[in-house]
Amino acid sequence: MTTYAIGDVQGCYEPLQRLLKHIHFDPTHDRLWFVGDLVNRGPDSLNVLRYIKNLGDRAIVVLGNHDLFLLAVAEGIARVRPEDTLGEILTAPDHDELLTWLRQQRLLYREDPFVLVHAGLLPQWSIDEAERLAREVEIGLQRPTYRDILQALHPSKHLQWSPNLTGPTRLATIMKVLTRLRACSPDGRIESSFNGPPERIPAGYFPWFNIPDRRHGDTTIVCGHWAALGLHCKAQLLAIDSGCVWGRQLTAVRLEDRVVFQVPCTAT
């Protein structure tokens, strides 16, 4: 069995199909790990959702910020913006089924020596703690009161993690870390407005994976979210959002040997 981690698809269905052909994906033997942001900004989010849902247990999915945004829009909590491309999902005859499936996906998946998460982890969190916190949110999103969590996440700019948080605010803040983190201070304060390249991070903040003395041990974090960072692979990090939706590439990494596969965002 071979496992491929795939970067942010964001509705780019046709490049996804070309990438799967490129890696000779065989659903009878292989698995796909998706780093989240399955939908939005690209042209065919509906077929991306349908395809990945139909893969069943051959696909491991963690939620990204755009996936959570879709859930919030569907609940009337967030408004669609001109650049969003979620309309086909919201009006599809199977939209309830698709959104229920999406709400049941993970925030973090652990299979040693890898952890799959959309954005990153605070330096103070051990892998065990991050897994427990993610599970809190996953349980919350499957309860009838899941709307309260989405409401607490919008807007999220003011949210900062503290272990003393409770209720929907606690769960929304965990979601913010796992799906929106790029830069933070050494004591774990999130820089909430930054989305550019690492060299432009505001003073006092650093890429979350460069904070000294992080408590993640020897685990390799597989993540996406940061298109301006681009493909960034090192000993304990596989950051694989290579900006397909922005005209660059869609990336897969074969986890067994870390070989990288890419296709351009448009057919050649």
N, C-alpha and C positions, 0 to 999 in steps of 0.2 A: 504494500500500500504506500502511495506517495501523497504527500500533503503539500499543497501550494497555497501560500498566502497571497491575496490579491488586494491591491490598493483601492483607493476611493473610486468607485464606479460612477456615481452621481448621474445616473440615467443614461450612461453611454453604452447602450445595449450592443450596438454593432461592433465597437472595439472589444467589448467583453467576449463576444463570440469569436472574433479573430484571435484574441489571446488564448482562448481555450483550445482553438484549433492548433495554434502555435505550440502549445505545451502537450498536445495530444492527450487532452483530458479524457479519461475513461471513467465514467461514473460507477462502473462496477468494481473498480479497484482504487480509485483516487479520491481524495477529499479536497475541498476548497475552504480556506479560511478567509472570510471577508472582514476587512478592518472597519466597516461601517461607512456611512454616507453612501448607501445604495442609490439614493434618489436625489433629484433636484439639480437644476441648472442645465443638465444635459437633455437631449431631445426625446428620450424614450424610457422614462422612469417606470412606467406601467409594466412594460415587458421585462425590465430588469427584475422588478419585484416578483412577477409571476414565474420567471425562470428560476430564480434562486429559491423561492418557496417550493417549487416542484422538485428541487433536488433532494428534498427531505434531509435525511441524516448524512448525506454526502457533503452538506454545506454547514459550516459553523459561522454564525453571524454575530457580531457585536454591533450595538447601535451607535450611530454617530449623531452629531448635532443636527444634520439635515433630516435624518430619520425622525428624530424627536420633534423637529419643527413640523414635519408632515403630520404627526399625531396631534400637535397643538393646533394646527390649522383646521384639521378635521373636527376638532372639538370647539372651534370658534374662539380659541384663546389667543391665537396669533393670526395676523393678516398676511395674505399672499402679497408679495412684492412684485414689481414688474419683471425682475430677473428670475423669478421662480417658475418652475415648469412642473407643477403638481396637478394641474387641472384634470388631465386624463385619469389620474388615479382617483381623484375625488368624485368623478362622475362615472366611473367604471361600474358595471353591474356586479362585480365581485369585490368592490372596494371595502365592504365591511369585513369580508373574509381576509383580505390582504392586510388591513390595518390591525385586525385582531392577531394575525400571525406575527406582524412586526412588533406589536406590543409584548409578545411572549419571548422575544429574543434576549440574548444576554447583554450585559454591560461589560463583562470581562470573562474571558475563558482561559483556563489554565491547563496546560498539559506539559509538564516539565520536560525540557528546560525552557519552555516558552510560555509567555503570557500574551494573549491577544486583547488589545484594547484600542479604542478609536484614537484618543489623543495622547494620554500619558498618565503618569502617577506622581503624586506629590512626593518629594524626597523623604518626608517623615513616615510615609506609609511602607510597612513591610508588605511582601506579597500576600501573606496570610491575611493581614488587615485589609488590604485592598480587595481581596476576594470576598471577605465578609461584608464589607461595605457595599460592594456591587450587588451582592445577593440581597441585601436589604432593599435596594431599588428594584431589582427584578421582581421580588415578591410584591412590592408596592404597585408596580405597573400592571400586575395581573389581578389586582383587587378592584372591586367596583368603584373605589374612591381614587383611582389612578389620575383622574382629571385634576385633583387637588395638587398633585405633584407637578404636573405640567403647568398649572397656573402659577405655582411658586417659582418655576424656572423662567417665567416671562414677566418682566425682564430679569436678566441674571447678572447684570454688571456689578451689582452691589454684593453679591454672594461671595463669602470667604469661608473656607473650612474651619470648623472648630469641633472637637469631639463632643462639646456640650450642646450642639444643636439638636433639636428634636422635631418630630412631625414632618410635614411636607417640606419645610425649609431645609431640614437635614438631608432628605432624599434628593431634593433639587440641587443642593450644593455638591453632593457626591456626583450627581449626573454632570454638573458643570465641570468638575475636575476630569472625569473620565472621557468627556466628549468635546471639551473646549480648550483644555490646557495647552499652551505653547511655552510660555515663559512664566517664571515665578522667582521670588526672592529665596535666599537660602533658608529662611524660616517658613517657607511654604505659602507666602502670599501671592495670589495669582494676579498677573498683569492682564486685565480683562479687555483692553481695547486693541491690543497689538495683533497684527496678522501678517507682518512683512517678513523679510529674510532675517536670519539671526544677527547679522551685523547691525541691524537697526533697532534692536531691542532697547527699550529705555534704560537709563542708568539705574543700577541697583537690582536689575532682573537678568535672568540667564535662561537659556534653554533648559527645560526641566530635566533633561537627561545629562546635563553637564554640572549639575549641582554636586559639590563634593559630599562624600559620606552618605550618599543615598542608601536607603535600607532595602534595596531590591536584590541584594546578594548576587549570585551568579546567573540569575534568570535573564533571558533575552526577551526584551519587550518588542512585540510586533505591533506596529501602529501606523496610522495615516494622519489625516487631518491637516497637516502643515504643508500645503502645496508650495509655498514660497521656500521652504526648506529643500524640497525635492527629495529624490532618492538618497538616503543617508544610512549606510550600513556600516556598523562596527561591531565589536565583540559582543556587546550586550544590548544592541539596538538594531532593529530592522524597521526603519521609517520609510514607508513605501508609497506615499501619496506623491506621484510624479506628475500630477496636474493634467490628467487626460482631458477633463472638462474645460481646461484653459488652453487647449491646443497642443499639449505636449504628448506624454505617453501614458499608457496603462501598464502597470507593472505586476508581475507575479514573481515570487521567490519560492523555489523548492526548498522546503525547510530541512530536508535530510542533508543537503550539501551546500545550501545557500546560493545556488546558482540563480542568477537573475534572468528573467525573460521579459521582453517589452514589445509592445506594438504601438505605432503612432495612433493619435486620436482619430485621424481620418484615413480612409483607405487610400493606398497608393497604386 
